[in-house]
Amino acid sequence: MAEAADLTALDAIVGPDNLFVGEAINDDHCHDESLTVDAVRPLAVVRPADADQVAAVVAWARDTATVVTARGSGTGLSGACVPRPDGIVISFERMDAILEIDTANHVAVVQPGVTLAQLDEATAEVGLVYPVFPGENSASLGGNVATNAGGMRAVRYGVTRSQVLGLQAVLGTGETIRTGGKFVKATSGYDLTQTIIGSEGTLAIATEATLRLHPRLAHGATVLIPFPTLDEVAAAVPLIVGSGLQPTILEYIDFITMGAITGSANLDLGVPQGVKDAAMAYLVVVLENRSAERVEEDAQALGELATGLGALDLYVLPAASGAALIEAREKAFWTAKALNADDIIDLVIPRASIPEYLAAVQQIAQPSGSLVVGCGHAGDGNVHLSVFQPDVDTRKRVVGEILAAGVALGGAISGEHGIGHAKKAYLAEVEDPAKLDLMRRIKTAFDPAGILNPGVIFD
């Protein structure tokens, strides 16, 4: 394992201004936004300028048996970029260039430190959009690739996995590879791009990504639909998805969470008190199209459909209110954190099972006095729950049972946040041991010395 004297080689690779040790390490490099994984100060932080420097740092780490953790903006929620005290952090603040926006092929080529906000601004100038918005625009593309980030627009566009066409990546050996390219299909051996996406920095470190872009639709409407029961919400979702309306966003929000996020944003949506009192949950639907007339027609069709499905009413929100509601929903984690939530869950299940699952959640939570509330991407069955239970042992038991209940319904314990350090114990309890063993063998192929983010996903 590397000691302080060994770090002179890193100084030579990245330069003295880009190597930080001891008290010079910024506290932000010691944690992400996980509620349950403690911050750790690493041995050193390096800020490489390009892929060659990343490869040289990883080769040094291989030779010195030093653990490496890659870090983007640190907005993750599972502790995947929390370092080890005997390891180093590769931080991508300097690798933040948009290398190309290719309007002919509808792709962008970016370095891993580019943020979603940067890319959105650049693509807007040419009428295109990168459609993955996981709720925090300061998130980096490298981090999004590592966690397979999703977000509310996945019902229409899919998650990060659907948008990454190719990667440049550094393996645990220090070798650099390229996968995929500016094409949308290939049958040329194993799909290494898809293998690396979502691997949380345990297989390879992405140093460049080729991303699919889409036409930016100029017109949209946000529709708020209150329902008296969650069963009616769940019944409405597949019919809306199958209606041909192609919603860009299709979210459910329970009445407690709706009150919390609108209260936090000081947002009045004009819903009468009588409707609020009767609504157990809401659907939030965003419709987008290339013309205002098509959006209006789609909103009318959605209204007719929702009315026949038991909706209490339907509100086409003014543009400013609609944007404010979507922003408040995207900040639901921060609202939960401000209210002192003790843990968060992002389990995914078949969408038709949402009412059964949420009923099971309350049966698990209530006997222990735990409060579990939330919202979710109803269109793809991704349920987001905030858990309020300060007793650590009780909370771990309750969260474990809640996750197991979702897996029993055909789900998986994370839909988009990843496993990281925070959920690996739960994964070990519910996952097929043969699959975990296979994952370990795959990791060994990519990272034979085991230096890339060990202890993330599995021990």
BALO-76994 format. One record per residue (C-alpha): x, y, z; residue in one letter; residue number from 1. Coordinates in steps of 0.02 Angstrom, whole numbers. Last residue first. Layout:
# residues N
     c1     c2     c3 r   k
      X      Y      Z A NUM
...
//
This chain:
# residues 459
     c1     c2     c3 r   k
   -870   -341    -25 D 459
  -1012   -306   -148 F 458
  -1085   -156   -240 I 457
   -937    -47   -182 V 456
   -810   -130    -69 G 455
   -670   -106   -194 P 454
   -679     56   -293 N 453
   -552      8   -427 L 452
   -397    -75   -350 I 451
   -445   -258   -368 G 450
   -279   -309   -446 A 449
   -367   -399   -589 P 448
   -479   -250   -633 D 447
   -577   -284   -792 F 446
   -566   -474   -785 A 445
   -575   -477   -595 T 444
   -732   -370   -600 K 443
   -814   -496   -716 I 442
   -771   -635   -594 R 441
   -848   -536   -451 R 440
  -1006   -505   -551 M 439
  -1018   -692   -585 L 438
  -1005   -727   -398 D 437
  -1144   -602   -367 L 436
  -1252   -687   -497 K 435
  -1222   -858   -419 A 434
  -1266   -788   -248 P 433
  -1440   -737   -313 D 432
  -1478   -566   -239 E 431
  -1586   -533    -86 V 430
  -1468   -531     64 E 429
  -1310   -478    -28 A 428
  -1405   -333   -106 L 427
  -1459   -274     67 Y 426
  -1279   -274    128 A 425
  -1227   -180    -31 K 424
  -1355    -41     -5 K 423
  -1256    105     65 A 422
  -1082     62      3 H 421
  -1130     93   -177 G 420
  -1290      8   -234 I 419
  -1351    120   -374 G 418
  -1461    274   -370 H 417
  -1561    224   -525 E 416
  -1687     84   -499 G 415
  -1612      7   -344 S 414
  -1675   -142   -244 I 413
  -1742   -239   -392 A 412
  -1921   -292   -423 G 411
  -2019   -451   -459 G 410
  -2147   -433   -319 L 409
  -2034   -528   -198 A 408
  -1896   -402   -239 V 407
  -2011   -263   -178 G 406
  -2049   -351    -15 A 405
  -1863   -383     10 A 404
  -1829   -196     -6 L 403
  -1959   -153    125 I 402
  -1896   -291    241 E 401
  -1717   -228    228 G 400
  -1772    -48    256 V 399
  -1869    -98    413 V 398
  -1724   -201    483 R 397
  -1597    -65    446 K 396
  -1711     66    523 R 395
  -1738    -33    681 T 394
  -1552    -57    705 D 393
  -1513    125    671 V 392
  -1649    203    781 D 391
  -1688    369    696 P 390
  -1833    306    590 Q 389
  -1897    422    452 F 388
  -1883    332    285 V 387
  -1904    428    123 S 386
  -1968    324    -22 L 385
  -1938    334   -210 H 384
  -2029    202   -313 V 383
  -1968    168   -491 N 382
  -2111     78   -580 G 381
  -2068    142   -755 D 380
  -2214    261   -789 G 379
  -2244    290   -604 A 378
  -2076    375   -580 H 377
  -2095    394   -394 G 376
  -2161    478   -240 C 375
  -2134    459    -55 G 374
  -2178    421    123 V 373
  -2113    301    257 V 372
  -2139    347    440 L 371
  -2071    217    561 S 370
  -2166    179    720 G 369
  -2101      1    721 S 368
  -2273    -78    693 P 367
  -2310     50    555 Q 366
  -2166     21    436 A 365
  -2193   -158    375 I 364
  -2381   -142    349 Q 363
  -2351     28    270 Q 362
  -2227    -45    146 V 361
  -2346   -189    104 A 360
  -2480    -64     53 A 359
  -2350     26    -53 L 358
  -2307   -137   -140 Y 357
  -2485   -186   -178 E 356
  -2520    -12   -247 P 355
  -2359    -10   -353 I 354
  -2379   -184   -427 S 353
  -2442   -124   -596 A 352
  -2278    -31   -617 R 351
  -2171   -188   -611 P 350
  -2049   -145   -471 I 349
  -1904    -25   -444 V 348
  -1829     20   -275 L 347
  -1763    195   -245 D 346
  -1753    199    -54 I 345
  -1699    342     58 I 344
  -1633    345    235 D 343
  -1644    446    397 D 342
  -1755    588    337 A 341
  -1716    745    434 N 340
  -1848    863    360 L 339
  -1709    953    266 A 338
  -1655    785    195 K 337
  -1832    749    135 A 336
  -1841    919     50 T 335
  -1669    891    -27 W 334
  -1726    723    -93 F 333
  -1886    799   -164 A 332
  -1782    925   -264 K 331
  -1836    853   -432 E 330
  -2017    864   -372 R 329
  -1994   1048   -328 A 328
  -1918   1081   -500 E 327
  -2063    991   -584 I 326
  -2186   1093   -481 L 325
  -2097   1257   -522 A 324
  -2098   1218   -708 A 323
  -2285   1184   -701 G 322
  -2317   1341   -600 S 321
  -2221   1448   -726 A 320
  -2307   1368   -876 A 319
  -2481   1385   -804 P 318
  -2544   1216   -744 L 317
  -2666   1107   -839 V 316
  -2768   1047   -691 Y 315
  -2874    889   -692 L 314
  -3008    837   -569 D 313
  -3051    699   -445 L 312
  -2982    569   -564 A 311
  -3084    408   -571 G 310
  -3020    327   -730 L 309
  -3150    403   -847 G 308
  -3094    577   -798 T 307
  -2913    528   -830 A 306
  -2946    476  -1010 L 305
  -3046    632  -1053 E 304
  -2914    742   -975 G 303
  -2773    652  -1065 L 302
  -2862    681  -1231 A 301
  -2878    866  -1191 Q 300
  -2695    877  -1144 A 299
  -2647    788  -1305 D 298
  -2748    911  -1410 E 297
  -2668   1059  -1320 E 296
  -2494    986  -1345 V 295
  -2530    958  -1529 R 294
  -2588   1139  -1549 E 293
  -2433   1205  -1461 A 292
  -2323   1123  -1592 S 291
  -2167   1013  -1585 R 290
  -2230    910  -1440 N 289
  -2216    891  -1253 E 288
  -2333    822  -1120 L 287
  -2285    824   -937 V 286
  -2393    719   -822 V 285
  -2399    735   -633 V 284
  -2510    602   -554 L 283
  -2571    639   -381 Y 282
  -2604    538   -224 A 281
  -2725    518    -79 M 280
  -2836    659   -141 A 279
  -2998    694    -46 A 278
  -2931    831     69 D 277
  -2835    912    -75 K 276
  -2994    912   -181 V 275
  -3091   1000    -43 G 274
  -2949   1124    -18 Q 273
  -2959   1181   -198 P 272
  -2802   1151   -306 V 271
  -2731   1318   -362 G 270
  -2552   1257   -377 L 269
  -2485   1361   -233 D 268
  -2296   1341   -215 L 267
  -2196   1400    -65 N 266
  -2056   1285   -128 A 265
  -2043   1193     38 S 264
  -2233   1192     52 G 263
  -2250   1122   -123 T 262
  -2123    986    -83 I 261
  -2196    941     86 A 260
  -2380    945     38 G 259
  -2347    837   -114 M 258
  -2246    718     -6 T 257
  -2391    694    114 I 256
  -2518    678    -28 F 255
  -2421    542   -118 D 254
  -2333    590   -279 I 253
  -2348    490   -440 Y 252
  -2245    539   -590 E 251
  -2266    526   -779 L 250
  -2143    638   -871 I 249
  -2112    650  -1059 T 248
  -2284    581  -1093 P 247
  -2299    483  -1256 Q 246
  -2483    519  -1292 L 245
  -2502    352  -1381 G 244
  -2626    290  -1253 S 243
  -2520    145  -1190 G 242
  -2424    248  -1062 V 241
  -2586    331  -1006 I 240
  -2672    163   -992 L 239
  -2524     88   -900 P 238
  -2528    232   -773 V 237
  -2716    246   -741 A 236
  -2734     83   -646 A 235
  -2590    131   -533 A 234
  -2668    300   -492 V 233
  -2836    217   -462 E 232
  -2758     94   -340 D 231
  -2668    239   -256 L 230
  -2836    309   -204 T 229
  -2937    472   -215 P 228
  -2844    535   -371 F 227
  -2773    708   -409 P 226
  -2714    746   -587 I 225
  -2587    884   -618 L 224
  -2545    921   -801 V 223
  -2385   1007   -856 T 222
  -2388   1070  -1035 A 221
  -2259   1075  -1173 G 220
  -2195   1161  -1329 H 219
  -2021   1176  -1403 A 218
  -1972    993  -1415 L 217
  -1783    978  -1416 R 216
  -1738    848  -1548 P 215
  -1636    707  -1470 H 214
  -1452    679  -1427 L 213
  -1360    513  -1404 R 212
  -1202    524  -1302 L 211
  -1021    481  -1338 T 210
   -930    473  -1171 A 209
   -750    511  -1122 E 208
   -638    466   -974 T 207
   -745    326   -902 A 206
   -655    236   -760 I 205
   -667     47   -769 A 204
   -740   -103   -679 L 203
   -782    -43   -502 T 202
   -820    138   -545 G 201
  -1005    120   -508 E 200
  -1036    -22   -631 S 199
  -1191     66   -699 G 198
  -1121     84   -875 I 197
   -964    -24   -892 I 196
  -1056   -178   -955 T 195
  -1163    -73  -1073 Q 194
  -1010     -3  -1160 T 193
   -926   -174  -1160 L 192
  -1059   -248  -1274 D 191
   -979   -417  -1307 Y 190
   -935   -458  -1486 G 189
   -973   -356  -1640 S 188
  -1160   -346  -1657 T 187
  -1180   -159  -1674 A 186
  -1317    -29  -1664 K 185
  -1339    159  -1640 V 184
  -1181    227  -1718 F 183
  -1064    366  -1665 K 182
   -952    248  -1568 G 181
   -950     89  -1465 G 180
   -807     50  -1346 T 179
   -636    127  -1332 R 178
   -502     56  -1217 I 177
   -364    125  -1107 T 176
   -249      8  -1009 E 175
   -201     54   -831 G 174
   -234   -123   -771 T 173
   -391    -70   -678 G 172
   -464    -19   -846 L 171
   -467    158   -914 V 170
   -619    204  -1018 A 169
   -666    289  -1182 Q 168
   -850    262  -1204 L 167
   -984    235  -1335 G 166
  -1167    254  -1378 L 165
  -1230    312  -1209 V 164
  -1414    364  -1215 Q 163
  -1513    207  -1171 S 162
  -1396    162  -1027 R 161
  -1420    338   -958 T 160
  -1605    302   -931 V 159
  -1751    286  -1053 G 158
  -1820    422  -1166 Y 157
  -2007    427  -1133 R 156
  -2032    350   -961 V 155
  -1852    397   -920 A 154
  -1897    581   -912 R 153
  -1917    580   -723 M 152
  -1741    529   -680 G 151
  -1618    395   -730 G 150
  -1434    383   -687 A 149
  -1338    228   -744 N 148
  -1229    246   -588 T 147
  -1057    258   -671 A 146
  -1125    341   -828 V 145
  -1212    475   -725 N 144
  -1053    502   -626 G 143
   -954    530   -785 G 142
  -1090    646   -850 L 141
  -1075    756   -697 S 140
  -1217    806   -581 A 139
  -1241    995   -562 S 138
  -1410    976   -647 N 137
  -1479    876   -500 E 136
  -1645    785   -524 G 135
  -1593    638   -634 P 134
  -1615    734   -797 F 133
  -1572    619   -942 V 132
  -1639    694  -1104 P 131
  -1482    759  -1191 Y 130
  -1568    892  -1294 V 129
  -1559    967  -1469 L 128
  -1609   1133  -1545 G 127
  -1432   1190  -1584 V 126
  -1412   1317  -1442 E 125
  -1508   1203  -1326 A 124
  -1370   1073  -1342 T 123
  -1241   1189  -1262 A 122
  -1351   1242  -1117 E 121
  -1405   1064  -1081 D 120
  -1225   1003  -1086 L 119
  -1167   1131   -959 Q 118
  -1316   1098   -843 A 117
  -1289    910   -854 L 116
  -1112    935   -795 T 115
   -953    898   -893 V 114
   -825    814   -780 G 113
   -829    651   -877 P 112
   -769    724  -1043 Q 111
   -898    744  -1179 V 110
   -941    688  -1355 V 109
  -1116    741  -1407 A 108
  -1221    648  -1534 V 107
  -1359    686  -1659 H 106
  -1263    614  -1809 N 105
  -1274    771  -1916 A 104
  -1283    887  -1765 T 103
  -1115    827  -1696 D 102
  -1084    918  -1533 I 101
   -901    893  -1496 E 100
   -771    896  -1357 L  99
   -882    963  -1220 I  98
   -743    993  -1095 A  97
   -747    959   -907 D  96
   -589    859   -875 M  95
   -517    983   -748 R  94
   -646    945   -613 E  93
   -630    758   -642 F  92
   -574    699   -470 S  91
   -471    540   -455 I  90
   -477    499   -270 V  89
   -337    403   -184 I  88
   -338    259    -62 G  87
   -282    217    115 D  86
   -424    312    198 P  85
   -549    236     74 R  84
   -655    344    -39 P  83
   -841    386    -40 V  82
   -886    385   -225 C  81
  -1018    248   -216 A  80
  -1098    316    -58 G  79
  -1273    279   -120 S  78
  -1349    450   -155 L  77
  -1237    520   -291 G  76
  -1210    709   -307 T  75
  -1020    698   -288 G  74
   -985    806   -441 S  73
   -875    676   -527 G  72
   -771    557   -423 R  71
   -666    404   -465 A  70
   -606    300   -318 T  69
   -435    214   -328 V  68
   -361     90   -204 V  67
   -171     79   -198 T  66
    -80    -84   -235 A  65
     79     13   -279 T  64
     94    -52   -458 D  63
    -93    -45   -488 R  62
   -104    130   -415 A  61
     37    188   -529 W  60
    -54    112   -678 A  59
   -213    201   -622 V  58
   -122    368   -613 V  57
    -43    342   -785 A  56
   -212    296   -861 A  55
   -293    451   -786 V  54
   -147    558   -852 Q  53
   -172    487  -1026 D  52
   -359    517  -1015 A  51
   -336    704   -988 D  50
   -304    842   -862 A  49
   -294    737   -705 P  48
   -352    805   -536 R  47
   -276    701   -396 V  46
   -340    680   -218 V  45
   -233    596    -85 A  44
   -234    475     63 L  43
   -422    485     71 P  42
   -531    574    202 R  41
   -689    472    233 V  40
   -867    539    249 A  39
   -997    425    328 D  38
  -1121    324    226 V  37
  -1304    332    285 T  36
  -1381    489    211 L  35
  -1288    474     46 S  34
  -1250    644    -32 E  33
  -1068    608    -81 D  32
   -917    605     34 H  31
   -732    644     61 C  30
   -699    751    -94 H  29
   -817    884    -28 D  28
   -704    904    125 D  27
   -570    978     11 N  26
   -401    893     32 I  25
   -268   1020     81 A  24
   -280    958    261 E  23
   -191    797    214 G  22
   -147    777     30 V  21
   -189    865   -132 F  20
   -110    839   -303 L  19
   -164    954   -444 N  18
    -52   1105   -416 D  17
    100    992   -399 P  16
     81    921   -574 G  15
    -31    779   -634 V  14
     96    641   -674 I  13
    252    704   -583 A  12
    154    741   -425 D  11
     81    566   -437 L  10
    258    495   -436 A   9
    300    599   -283 T   8
    156    511   -194 L   7
    263    362   -144 D   6
    337    454      4 A   5
    164    475     83 A   4
    135    288     87 E   3
     62    174    -46 A   2
      0      0      0 M   1
//
